[in-house]
Amino acid sequence: MLHKTLQYWTHRLLRKGPIRLAMTLLVRNEVDIIEDNIRFHAAQGVDCFAVMDNGSTDGTREVLEKLKTEFDLDVIDQPAQNYQQALWMTQLAEYARTTLKADLVISNDADEFWLAQEGTCLKDHLTANDSVVTLKRRNMVLTEACLKADYHYSQAQYAVKNPILYSSDTQINDTAVSMLLVKISPKTIVNPHGLIKMKGGNHRAKHGWRAVNAREESGITVYHYPIRNYEQFEANIVNRQRLLRDTKARMGDHYRRWVKIYEQGLLKQEFNKFILSDADITTTNRIGVTEECQTVSAALKKVIK
């Protein structure tokens, strides 16, 4: 702990120039969204990327190779199949510190888009002296528009505003639950100088300087697109089923729910419950569970090729 605290303090005293902001991602089979993610965040002010590919077979790896010619982007292959997200994301943050020379690191997932307030970029809301910055994360919800043949996830127009606080047991076992409306954990931006480890699916971080200057930031919101279409949803759950064969694997309750439902042959019915009708949206908007949110859609349209 002392070593990490001194590491942070030394960097704070010696660093010069503008903030160098890195983004790290751990991916597997994200071909439908990974290029959008990189382009979006480069436009938001991310300087460099470190992407760990965990054995993609759908073309994700090839897309990353193409993006390397356009962006400051390093790809690290991780063939191991014993899912160790916290360890691997901690290693990526260390890589960002030592190889990419980053001052701050966004530990991201391919289905998350970090959007700064209009007229600003991400770095406008950060300082090089930050240790751990916590940000609100919001699920984007599906409407009947997602059933159209030409639908793209970026067309989603509604986000969860006040999530429903289902218990963990309810999330796993109650067939009536719509998981896109549940409360989800925030995300963090960390200073890799002084970082001890990433924790809890990139939602928390242990840092040598956290007790002194960790803070929350309202000028950046993370928009989450966990379900984009049925094919992507099913492929994700098949992969999660494989990972959960390791009894020590740590994974959110929602994935355990979906694997259980998949094994019962009911995954398509579960997907259909995510889709809110016009009447549903009118009701959830009226009672404050969801709200219209077009800012992230507009930002995505500017960068999607």
C-alpha positions in Angstrom: 0.0 0.0 0.0 2.8 2.4 0.9 4.6 1.7 -2.4 1.4 2.5 -4.4 0.8 5.7 -2.4 4.3 6.9 -3.1 3.9 6.0 -6.8 0.9 8.2 -7.0 2.5 11.1 -5.2 5.7 10.9 -7.3 3.8 11.0 -10.5 1.7 13.9 -9.2 4.8 15.9 -8.5 6.8 15.1 -11.7 4.2 14.9 -14.5 3.8 17.7 -17.0 1.6 18.6 -19.9 -2.1 17.8 -20.6 -3.8 14.7 -19.3 -3.2 11.5 -21.2 -6.4 9.5 -21.0 -6.4 5.8 -21.8 -9.2 3.3 -22.2 -8.9 -0.4 -21.5 -11.3 -3.0 -22.7 -11.6 -6.8 -22.2 -13.5 -8.2 -25.2 -14.7 -11.5 -26.7 -16.9 -11.6 -29.8 -18.0 -8.0 -29.9 -17.8 -7.5 -33.7 -21.1 -5.6 -33.8 -20.0 -2.8 -31.5 -16.3 -2.7 -30.9 -15.5 -0.3 -33.8 -18.3 2.1 -32.8 -16.9 2.0 -29.2 -13.4 3.0 -30.2 -14.5 5.7 -32.6 -16.9 7.1 -30.2 -14.4 7.4 -27.4 -11.6 8.8 -29.5 -14.1 11.6 -30.5 -14.8 12.1 -26.7 -11.1 12.7 -26.0 -9.6 9.3 -25.3 -5.9 9.4 -26.4 -5.1 5.7 -26.5 -6.5 2.3 -26.1 -5.4 -1.1 -24.7 -7.7 -3.9 -25.7 -7.4 -7.5 -24.4 -9.0 -10.0 -26.7 -10.1 -13.2 -25.0 -10.2 -15.5 -27.9 -12.8 -13.8 -30.2 -14.0 -16.0 -33.1 -16.5 -13.6 -34.8 -14.1 -11.1 -36.5 -13.5 -8.8 -33.5 -9.8 -9.5 -33.6 -9.6 -8.6 -37.3 -11.5 -5.3 -36.6 -9.0 -4.4 -33.9 -6.1 -5.0 -36.2 -7.7 -2.6 -38.7 -8.3 0.0 -36.1 -4.6 -0.1 -35.0 -3.7 1.6 -38.2 -5.9 4.6 -37.4 -5.8 5.0 -33.6 -3.2 4.7 -30.8 -4.4 1.2 -30.0 -2.6 -1.8 -28.6 -4.1 -5.3 -28.7 -3.1 -7.9 -26.1 -4.2 -11.5 -26.7 -5.5 -13.4 -23.6 -6.3 -17.0 -24.7 -7.0 -18.3 -21.1 -10.5 -19.4 -20.6 -10.7 -19.2 -16.8 -12.5 -15.9 -16.6 -10.5 -13.4 -14.4 -11.9 -10.0 -15.2 -10.6 -8.2 -12.1 -7.1 -9.5 -12.6 -7.0 -8.9 -16.3 -8.4 -5.3 -16.0 -5.9 -4.6 -13.3 -3.1 -5.8 -15.7 -4.5 -3.6 -18.5 -4.5 -0.6 -16.2 -0.8 -1.3 -15.4 -0.1 -1.7 -19.1 -1.7 1.7 -19.6 0.5 3.2 -17.0 3.8 1.7 -18.1 3.5 1.3 -21.9 0.9 3.9 -22.9 2.1 6.5 -20.3 -1.4 7.2 -19.2 -2.4 9.6 -16.4 -5.9 8.3 -16.1 -7.6 5.1 -17.2 -11.2 4.3 -18.2 -11.8 0.6 -17.6 -14.6 0.0 -20.1 -16.8 -2.7 -21.6 -17.6 -2.9 -25.3 -21.3 -2.1 -24.7 -20.7 1.1 -22.7 -20.4 4.6 -24.0 -19.0 7.4 -21.8 -20.5 10.7 -22.8 -19.4 14.1 -21.4 -21.9 17.0 -21.1 -22.7 18.8 -24.3 -19.9 21.1 -25.4 -17.3 19.3 -23.4 -15.0 16.3 -23.7 -14.2 13.7 -21.0 -11.0 15.3 -20.0 -12.8 18.6 -19.2 -14.2 16.8 -16.1 -11.0 15.2 -14.9 -7.7 16.2 -13.3 -4.4 14.4 -13.3 -4.6 14.4 -9.5 -7.8 12.3 -9.4 -7.4 8.8 -7.8 -10.8 7.2 -8.4 -13.7 9.0 -10.1 -17.1 7.4 -9.9 -19.7 7.9 -12.6 -23.4 7.1 -13.0 -24.3 4.3 -15.5 -27.7 4.0 -17.2 -29.2 1.1 -19.2 -30.7 1.9 -22.6 -34.0 0.1 -23.0 -35.5 -1.7 -26.0 -38.8 -0.7 -27.6 -40.8 -2.3 -30.4 -38.5 -0.5 -32.9 -35.9 -3.2 -32.2 -38.1 -5.7 -34.1 -37.6 -4.0 -37.4 -35.1 -5.6 -39.8 -33.0 -2.5 -40.2 -32.8 -1.6 -36.5 -29.5 -0.6 -35.0 -28.8 -0.4 -31.2 -27.8 3.3 -31.6 -31.4 4.1 -32.4 -32.5 3.5 -28.8 -34.2 6.6 -27.5 -35.0 5.8 -23.9 -32.8 5.3 -20.8 -33.5 4.1 -17.3 -33.9 7.1 -15.0 -34.9 5.6 -11.6 -34.3 1.9 -11.7 -36.5 -0.7 -9.9 -34.8 -2.1 -6.8 -35.4 -5.8 -7.1 -33.6 -8.0 -4.6 -30.9 -10.4 -5.7 -33.1 -13.4 -5.1 -35.9 -11.8 -7.2 -33.5 -11.0 -10.0 -32.5 -14.6 -10.3 -35.8 -16.4 -9.7 -38.8 -14.1 -10.5 -40.0 -14.7 -14.1 -41.7 -11.3 -14.2 -38.6 -9.2 -13.8 -37.4 -7.0 -16.7 -33.6 -6.9 -16.1 -33.0 -3.8 -18.1 -34.9 -1.8 -15.5 -32.9 -3.0 -12.5 -30.4 -0.9 -10.6 -26.9 -1.3 -12.0 -23.5 -0.4 -10.5 -21.6 2.8 -11.4 -18.3 2.8 -13.2 -14.9 4.3 -12.4 -12.1 6.2 -14.0 -8.8 5.4 -12.1 -5.3 6.9 -11.8 -3.1 3.9 -12.6 -0.4 5.5 -10.5 -1.2 4.2 -7.0 -3.8 1.7 -8.3 -3.8 -1.5 -6.2 -6.5 -3.4 -8.2 -9.7 -3.2 -10.1 -12.7 -4.8 -8.4 -16.3 -5.9 -9.1 -16.5 -5.9 -12.9 -14.7 -2.5 -13.3 -17.3 -0.9 -10.9 -14.9 -0.3 -8.1 -11.1 0.2 -7.5 -8.8 -0.1 -4.6 -6.3 2.8 -4.7 -3.5 3.9 -2.4 -4.9 7.5 -2.5 -8.6 6.8 -2.6 -9.4 7.8 1.0 -8.0 11.3 0.3 -9.5 12.4 -3.0 -11.9 9.9 -4.5 -15.0 11.6 -5.9 -18.1 11.4 -7.9 -18.5 13.2 -11.3 -21.8 14.3 -12.7 -20.5 15.7 -15.9 -19.9 12.3 -17.5 -22.6 9.6 -17.9 -22.0 6.0 -19.0 -24.7 4.7 -21.3 -25.0 0.9 -21.4 -26.4 -1.2 -24.3 -26.3 -4.7 -22.8 -29.0 -6.1 -25.1 -28.8 -5.1 -28.7 -30.7 -7.8 -30.5 -31.6 -11.4 -29.8 -28.7 -13.0 -31.7 -26.2 -11.0 -29.7 -28.0 -11.7 -26.5 -28.1 -15.5 -27.1 -24.4 -15.6 -28.1 -23.5 -13.7 -24.9 -25.4 -16.1 -22.7 -23.9 -19.2 -24.4 -20.5 -17.8 -23.5 -21.5 -17.0 -20.0 -22.8 -20.6 -19.6 -19.3 -21.8 -20.6 -17.6 -19.5 -18.1 -19.9 -20.5 -15.2 -18.7 -24.1 -15.5 -15.8 -22.8 -13.4 -17.4 -22.8 -10.0 -15.1 -20.0 -8.9 -16.2 -17.6 -11.6 -17.6 -14.4 -10.3 -20.5 -13.0 -12.3 -23.5 -10.8 -11.8 -26.9 -12.2 -10.7 -28.4 -11.3 -14.1 -26.1 -13.6 -16.0 -26.8 -16.5 -13.7 -30.5 -15.8 -14.2 -30.1 -15.8 -18.0 -28.0 -18.9 -18.1 -30.7 -20.7 -16.1 -33.4 -19.5 -18.4 -31.3 -20.5 -21.5 -30.9 -24.0 -20.1 -34.7 -24.2 -19.7 -35.2 -23.2 -23.4 -36.9 -19.9 -22.4 -34.3 -17.3 -23.5 -36.4 -15.9 -26.4 -39.3 -15.3 -24.0 -36.9 -13.5 -21.7 -35.7 -11.3 -24.6 -39.3 -10.4 -25.4 -39.8 -9.1 -21.9 -37.1 -6.5 -22.4 -39.2 -4.9 -25.2 -41.4 -2.1 -24.0 -44.5 -1.3 -26.0 -45.5 2.3 -26.7 -48.0 2.0 -23.8 -45.3 0.6 -21.5 -42.9 3.5 -22.4 -45.7 6.0 -21.7 -46.2 4.5 -18.3 -42.6 4.1 -17.3 -41.9 7.7 -18.4 -44.9 9.0 -16.5 -43.8 7.3 -13.2 -40.1 8.3 -13.7 -38.6 4.8 -14.3 -37.5 5.8 -17.9 -37.1 9.0 -19.8 -36.4 10.0 -23.4 -32.7 10.3 -24.0 -31.4 11.2 -27.5 -28.0 12.7 -26.6 -26.0 9.5 -26.8 -27.8 8.4 -30.0 -26.9 11.7 -31.6 -23.2 11.4 -30.6 -23.1 7.8 -31.9 -24.5 8.9 -35.3 -21.6 11.2 -35.7 -19.0 8.5 -35.6 -20.6 5.3 -36.8 -19.4 4.3 -40.3 
